[in-house]
Amino acid sequence: MNSCLYECHVMHARFAPREHRFVYRIFLFAIDLDELDTLHRRFALFSVNRPNLYSFREGDFLPTSETLHNAPP
């Protein structure tokens, strides 16, 4: 499986007018589009084009008449 989850840190520092800093963790998905169906079957909290805690919706990225596999690069 090529898809993975990355743990990342977002950092910010400001020095004026008042010093302020923060660091927090975030998680980013790197999804192999060829594995969408496998991910949906393997992980209960991940869905494709259906509501779930983590949901990948093709319509968020393309017009409804296209699929991700047929999209131009």
Buried (B, 14 or more C-beta within 10 A) or exposed (E): EEBEEEEEEEEEEEEEEEEEEEEEEEEEEEBEEEEBEEBBEEEEEBBBEEEEEEBBEBEEEEEEEEEEEEEEE
